[in-house]
């Protein structure tokens, strides 16, 4: 039975309580919402921000549907993960709940193969799909987000393992092959209101390939490349997919002949992108996402840059069993460091280094310049020690 004081608060169902959802969960808690978080991991680091936790997979649509009905929620949101965006959209549609996109649009936003078809119809620049895998190329699962099931294939000998990885990750036992676009990668974080696309921040994606102990990847602002062409490509992609409201996270490669859209997600970025946008510009992107999830009218405002530079830098640790994390307080006390997030508790078994799957924490830092912010984040990362057995 729901207590009267809890019922007076708006009730929000958040799909996911992992690292990618912490920012929105924290924003919802600050806003005074009654938060019900769903995750199959009982040790999910976002659970402490929730009023209620449910050990249900975010991909279990019938389970999410039953939970939303039982809890009489006022809204449902899926930040930081692709496939649950479709789950949220369909459940919201059945329960007549507000949601920024409908179920049909969610299919285009969460299925790479369908997304590619629609972008091609609209003439949006993107990597070509290849009928035959000819290295260098990219092999990926068509129904998974980000790096999961994705391999950059340099030689013919690497193809079998890449195809196997994509098939293993795919929900439908399928894979696709795309041409490799050689060039820098940038991310366009944006928010749309009634079809008006507001680009909020363009960031550089800096990777260590293969990842080294300490730091695997960083998102840095401001972007060092010309940003108008990537913004135009991201806008065209969102319009082609029918995303008229809510956040979008668009990854773009800057090829020799211009920007190519790698992927569009109708959600907040999973790499603390909303917090990076707020640190850099003052725009509270998490709150905008909460507005549309609850059927409120969002107000997208532009502010002057708050700092010369900002970045999110991800931390990795050696393989083994995590015993302790040291130096976090020292890192937090460093100049320009706004937050240090550690995702794993002692006793967690850390796997081998792989892109995306090996992150154990992140540092959010600002500075007088982009390089200054990166230097501060790296200094904070150097102060953190992962004791692994």
C-alpha positions as CSV (number, residue, x, y, z in Angstrom):
1,X,0.0,0.0,0.0
2,X,1.3,3.5,-0.9
3,X,1.6,6.0,1.9
4,X,-0.3,9.2,1.5
5,X,2.8,11.4,1.6
6,X,4.4,9.3,-1.2
7,X,1.2,9.4,-3.3
8,X,1.3,13.2,-3.2
9,X,4.7,13.1,-5.0
10,X,4.8,12.5,-8.7
11,X,5.9,8.9,-9.3
12,X,8.6,8.2,-11.9
13,X,9.7,4.8,-13.2
14,X,13.3,4.8,-14.4
15,X,14.5,2.0,-16.5
16,X,18.0,1.3,-15.3
17,X,20.0,2.0,-12.2
18,X,23.5,1.6,-13.6
19,X,26.3,4.2,-14.2
20,X,24.5,5.6,-17.2
21,X,21.4,6.4,-15.2
22,X,23.0,7.9,-12.0
23,X,22.8,11.5,-13.3
24,X,19.0,11.4,-14.0
25,X,18.3,9.5,-10.8
26,X,20.2,12.1,-8.8
27,X,18.3,14.9,-10.6
28,X,14.9,13.2,-9.9
29,X,15.8,12.8,-6.2
30,X,16.8,16.5,-6.0
31,X,13.4,17.4,-7.6
32,X,11.5,15.6,-4.9
33,X,10.0,12.9,-7.2
34,X,9.1,9.4,-5.9
35,X,11.5,7.3,-7.9
36,X,11.1,3.6,-8.7
37,X,14.3,2.2,-10.3
38,X,14.4,-1.0,-12.4
39,X,17.5,-3.0,-12.8
40,X,18.3,-6.7,-12.8
41,X,21.6,-6.0,-10.9
42,X,21.0,-6.0,-7.1
43,X,24.3,-4.0,-6.7
44,X,23.4,-1.4,-9.3
45,X,25.1,1.9,-8.2
46,X,22.0,4.0,-8.9
47,X,19.7,2.2,-6.5
48,X,20.6,4.4,-3.5
49,X,19.0,7.4,-5.3
50,X,15.7,5.5,-5.7
51,X,12.7,5.4,-3.2
52,X,11.9,1.9,-4.5
53,X,14.0,-0.6,-6.3
54,X,12.7,-3.5,-8.6
55,X,15.0,-6.4,-9.6
56,X,13.6,-6.6,-13.1
57,X,15.4,-6.5,-16.4
58,X,15.0,-3.2,-18.3
59,X,14.3,-5.4,-21.4
60,X,11.5,-7.4,-19.7
61,X,8.6,-5.4,-21.2
62,X,5.8,-7.4,-19.6
63,X,7.5,-7.1,-16.2
64,X,8.0,-3.3,-16.7
65,X,4.4,-3.0,-17.8
66,X,3.1,-4.8,-14.7
67,X,5.3,-2.7,-12.4
68,X,4.2,0.6,-14.0
69,X,0.5,-0.4,-13.5
70,X,1.0,-1.6,-10.0
71,X,2.9,1.6,-8.9
72,X,0.4,3.9,-10.7
73,X,3.4,5.9,-12.1
74,X,3.0,9.3,-13.7
75,X,5.9,8.9,-16.1
76,X,8.5,6.4,-17.4
77,X,11.9,7.2,-18.7
78,X,14.9,5.3,-20.1
79,X,18.1,7.4,-19.9
80,X,21.5,6.1,-21.1
81,X,20.4,2.9,-22.8
82,X,18.9,2.3,-26.2
83,X,16.7,-0.8,-26.1
84,X,14.7,0.2,-23.0
85,X,13.7,3.4,-24.9
86,X,11.4,1.2,-27.0
87,X,10.1,-0.6,-23.8
88,X,9.3,2.8,-22.2
89,X,7.6,4.2,-25.3
90,X,5.4,1.1,-25.7
91,X,4.4,0.9,-22.0
92,X,3.7,4.6,-21.9
93,X,1.5,4.3,-25.0
94,X,-0.5,1.5,-23.5
95,X,-0.9,3.3,-20.2
96,X,-1.6,6.7,-21.8
97,X,1.4,8.2,-20.0
98,X,3.4,11.1,-21.4
99,X,6.5,10.1,-23.4
100,X,8.7,12.2,-25.8
101,X,8.5,9.7,-28.7
102,X,5.9,7.2,-29.8
103,X,6.4,3.4,-30.2
104,X,6.9,3.6,-34.0
105,X,9.6,6.2,-33.7
106,X,11.3,4.2,-30.9
107,X,11.7,1.3,-33.3
108,X,13.7,3.5,-35.6
109,X,15.7,4.9,-32.8
110,X,16.7,1.5,-31.3
111,X,17.2,-0.7,-34.3
112,X,20.4,0.1,-36.3
113,X,19.2,-1.6,-39.5
114,X,15.9,0.2,-39.5
115,X,17.6,3.4,-38.6
116,X,20.0,3.0,-41.5
117,X,17.1,2.5,-44.0
118,X,15.3,5.6,-42.8
119,X,18.4,7.8,-42.9
120,X,19.2,6.6,-46.4
121,X,15.7,7.4,-47.6
122,X,16.1,10.9,-46.2
123,X,19.6,11.4,-47.7
124,X,21.3,11.8,-44.4
125,X,25.1,11.1,-44.7
126,X,26.1,7.8,-43.0
127,X,28.5,4.9,-43.5
128,X,27.5,2.5,-46.3
129,X,26.2,-0.9,-45.5
130,X,28.4,-3.6,-47.2
131,X,27.0,-6.8,-48.7
132,X,30.4,-8.4,-48.3
133,X,32.7,-7.7,-45.3
134,X,35.8,-6.2,-46.8
135,X,38.4,-4.9,-44.3
136,X,38.7,-2.2,-43.0
137,X,35.1,-2.3,-41.9
138,X,32.9,-2.3,-38.9
139,X,30.9,-5.4,-37.8
140,X,28.1,-4.8,-35.3
141,X,24.9,-6.2,-33.9
142,X,21.9,-4.3,-35.5
143,X,19.9,-4.2,-32.2
144,X,22.5,-3.3,-29.6
145,X,23.8,0.1,-28.6
146,X,27.3,1.6,-28.6
147,X,30.2,-0.7,-28.4
148,X,28.3,-3.9,-27.5
149,X,28.9,-6.5,-30.3
150,X,30.9,-3.9,-32.3
151,X,34.3,-4.6,-33.8
152,X,36.6,-2.6,-36.0
153,X,38.0,-5.2,-38.4
154,X,41.4,-4.4,-39.8
155,X,42.2,-7.7,-41.5
156,X,40.4,-10.7,-43.0
157,X,41.7,-12.8,-40.2
158,X,39.8,-10.7,-37.7
159,X,36.4,-11.2,-39.4
160,X,35.3,-14.6,-37.9
161,X,35.8,-13.4,-34.3
162,X,34.0,-10.1,-35.1
163,X,31.0,-11.8,-36.6
164,X,30.8,-14.2,-33.7
165,X,30.9,-11.3,-31.2
166,X,28.1,-9.5,-33.1
167,X,25.9,-12.6,-33.3
168,X,26.4,-13.3,-29.6
169,X,25.4,-9.8,-28.7
170,X,22.4,-9.6,-31.1
171,X,18.9,-10.3,-29.9
172,X,17.9,-11.7,-33.3
173,X,21.2,-13.6,-34.2
174,X,22.0,-11.1,-36.9
175,X,24.9,-8.8,-37.8
176,X,25.6,-6.0,-40.2
177,X,28.8,-4.7,-41.8
178,X,29.5,-1.1,-42.5
179,X,32.3,0.7,-44.2
180,X,34.9,2.2,-41.9
181,X,34.9,6.0,-41.9
182,X,38.3,7.2,-41.1
183,X,38.2,10.4,-39.1
184,X,37.6,12.0,-35.7
185,X,34.4,11.1,-33.8
186,X,32.2,13.7,-32.2
187,X,28.9,13.7,-30.2
188,X,26.1,16.1,-30.6
189,X,23.9,16.4,-27.4
190,X,20.6,18.1,-28.2
191,X,17.0,18.5,-27.1
192,X,14.0,18.9,-29.4
193,X,10.8,20.7,-28.5
194,X,7.8,20.5,-31.0
195,X,10.2,19.7,-33.8
196,X,12.7,22.5,-33.0
197,X,16.2,21.0,-32.6
198,X,18.4,22.7,-30.0
199,X,22.0,21.6,-30.2
200,X,23.4,22.0,-26.6
201,X,27.0,20.8,-26.8
202,X,29.3,19.1,-29.3
203,X,32.0,17.0,-27.7
204,X,35.1,15.1,-28.9
205,X,35.3,11.4,-28.2
206,X,38.9,10.6,-27.2
207,X,39.8,6.9,-27.0
208,X,42.7,4.8,-26.1
209,X,42.7,1.8,-28.4
210,X,43.4,-0.7,-26.9
211,X,42.5,0.8,-23.6
212,X,45.3,1.1,-21.0
213,X,45.0,0.8,-17.3
214,X,43.8,4.0,-15.8
215,X,41.9,5.8,-18.6
216,X,40.0,4.3,-21.5
217,X,37.9,7.1,-23.0
218,X,37.0,10.7,-22.5
219,X,34.4,13.2,-23.8
220,X,35.8,16.7,-24.1
221,X,34.3,20.1,-24.6
222,X,34.5,22.3,-26.6
223,X,35.0,20.3,-29.8
224,X,38.2,21.2,-31.6
225,X,36.6,20.7,-35.0
226,X,34.1,22.9,-36.9
227,X,30.8,22.1,-35.4
228,X,28.1,23.5,-37.7
229,X,28.3,20.6,-40.2
230,X,27.9,17.9,-37.4
231,X,25.0,19.8,-35.9
232,X,23.3,20.0,-39.3
233,X,23.8,16.3,-39.8
234,X,22.4,15.5,-36.3
235,X,19.4,17.7,-36.9
236,X,18.7,16.0,-40.2
237,X,19.0,12.6,-38.6
238,X,16.6,13.4,-35.8
239,X,14.1,14.9,-38.2
240,X,14.4,11.8,-40.5
241,X,13.6,9.5,-37.6
242,X,10.6,11.6,-36.5
243,X,12.1,12.6,-33.2
244,X,10.3,15.9,-32.5
245,X,10.6,16.0,-28.7
246,X,13.1,15.0,-26.1
247,X,16.9,14.4,-25.9
248,X,19.0,13.0,-28.7
249,X,22.5,11.7,-28.6
250,X,24.1,11.5,-32.0
251,X,27.5,10.0,-32.8
252,X,29.2,11.4,-35.9
253,X,32.4,10.6,-37.7
254,X,34.1,13.4,-39.5
255,X,35.2,11.7,-42.8
256,X,37.2,13.1,-45.6
257,X,34.0,14.1,-47.5
258,X,32.1,15.5,-44.5
259,X,30.2,14.2,-41.4
260,X,28.7,10.8,-41.4
261,X,26.0,9.8,-38.8
262,X,27.1,6.7,-37.0
263,X,24.2,6.4,-34.6
264,X,21.2,8.4,-33.3
265,X,19.8,7.7,-29.8
266,X,16.5,9.2,-28.6
267,X,17.8,9.5,-25.0
268,X,20.4,11.0,-22.8
269,X,23.9,9.9,-23.4
270,X,25.1,7.1,-21.2
271,X,28.5,8.7,-20.5
272,X,27.4,11.4,-18.0
273,X,26.8,13.6,-21.0
274,X,23.9,15.5,-19.4
275,X,26.2,16.4,-16.5
276,X,28.9,17.5,-18.9
277,X,26.4,19.7,-20.8
278,X,25.4,21.3,-17.5
279,X,29.0,21.9,-16.4
280,X,29.9,23.4,-19.7
281,X,26.8,25.5,-20.5
282,X,24.5,25.6,-17.4
283,X,21.7,23.8,-19.3
284,X,20.2,21.2,-17.0
285,X,19.6,18.4,-19.5
286,X,18.6,15.9,-16.9
287,X,15.8,18.2,-15.8
288,X,14.6,18.7,-19.4
289,X,14.4,14.9,-19.8
290,X,12.4,14.7,-16.6
291,X,10.0,17.4,-17.8
292,X,9.0,15.5,-21.0
293,X,8.8,12.2,-19.1
294,X,6.2,13.8,-16.8
295,X,4.3,15.6,-19.5
296,X,5.6,19.1,-18.5
297,X,6.5,21.8,-21.0
298,X,10.3,22.0,-21.2
299,X,12.1,25.3,-21.5
300,X,15.3,25.0,-23.4
301,X,17.5,28.0,-22.7
302,X,21.0,28.8,-23.8
303,X,23.5,30.3,-21.4
304,X,27.0,31.5,-21.9
305,X,29.8,29.0,-21.4
306,X,30.4,28.6,-17.7
307,X,34.0,27.4,-18.2
308,X,36.6,27.4,-20.9
309,X,36.6,23.6,-21.0
310,X,34.9,20.5,-19.5
311,X,35.4,16.8,-19.8
312,X,34.2,13.4,-18.5
313,X,37.1,10.9,-18.2
314,X,36.4,7.2,-17.6
315,X,38.4,5.0,-15.3
316,X,39.4,1.3,-15.8
317,X,41.2,-1.2,-13.6
318,X,43.2,-4.4,-14.0
319,X,41.4,-7.7,-14.3
320,X,40.7,-9.5,-11.0
321,X,38.7,-9.1,-7.8
322,X,38.4,-5.5,-6.6
323,X,39.6,-5.2,-3.0
324,X,39.5,-1.4,-2.4
325,X,39.4,2.0,-4.1
326,X,41.8,4.5,-2.7
327,X,42.4,8.2,-3.3
328,X,38.9,9.2,-4.1
329,X,38.8,12.0,-1.5
330,X,42.1,13.3,-2.8
331,X,40.8,13.3,-6.4
332,X,37.6,15.1,-5.3
333,X,39.5,17.8,-3.6
334,X,41.6,18.7,-6.7
335,X,41.0,22.0,-8.5
336,X,38.3,21.8,-11.1
337,X,37.0,18.4,-10.2
338,X,33.2,18.5,-9.9
339,X,32.6,14.8,-9.3
340,X,34.2,11.4,-9.0
341,X,31.9,8.4,-9.5
342,X,33.0,4.9,-8.6
343,X,30.7,2.2,-10.0
344,X,32.0,-1.0,-8.3
345,X,32.1,-2.1,-4.7
346,X,34.9,-4.3,-3.2
347,X,34.4,-7.9,-4.1
348,X,33.3,-7.2,-7.7
349,X,35.0,-9.4,-10.3
350,X,36.6,-7.2,-13.0
351,X,36.9,-8.7,-16.4
352,X,39.5,-8.1,-19.2
353,X,39.9,-4.7,-20.8
354,X,37.2,-4.1,-23.5
355,X,35.9,-0.9,-24.9
356,X,33.0,0.3,-22.8
357,X,32.5,-2.8,-20.7
358,X,35.5,-2.2,-18.4
359,X,34.6,1.2,-16.9
360,X,34.8,1.3,-13.1
361,X,34.3,5.0,-12.6
362,X,34.5,8.5,-14.1
363,X,35.8,11.9,-13.3
364,X,33.9,15.1,-14.3
365,X,36.2,18.2,-14.4
366,X,36.3,21.7,-15.7
367,X,39.1,24.2,-16.6
368,X,40.0,27.4,-18.3
369,X,40.3,25.4,-21.5
370,X,39.6,22.0,-22.9
371,X,43.1,20.8,-22.4
372,X,43.1,22.3,-18.9
373,X,40.0,20.3,-18.0
374,X,41.5,17.2,-19.4
375,X,44.8,17.8,-17.4
376,X,42.8,18.2,-14.2
377,X,40.8,15.1,-14.9
378,X,43.9,13.0,-15.6
379,X,45.6,14.3,-12.4
380,X,42.5,13.2,-10.4
381,X,42.5,9.8,-12.2
382,X,46.2,9.4,-11.2
383,X,45.3,9.9,-7.6
384,X,42.8,7.0,-7.6
385,X,44.1,3.6,-7.0
386,X,42.2,0.3,-7.7
387,X,43.5,-2.4,-5.4
388,X,42.8,-5.7,-7.3
389,X,43.6,-9.3,-6.3
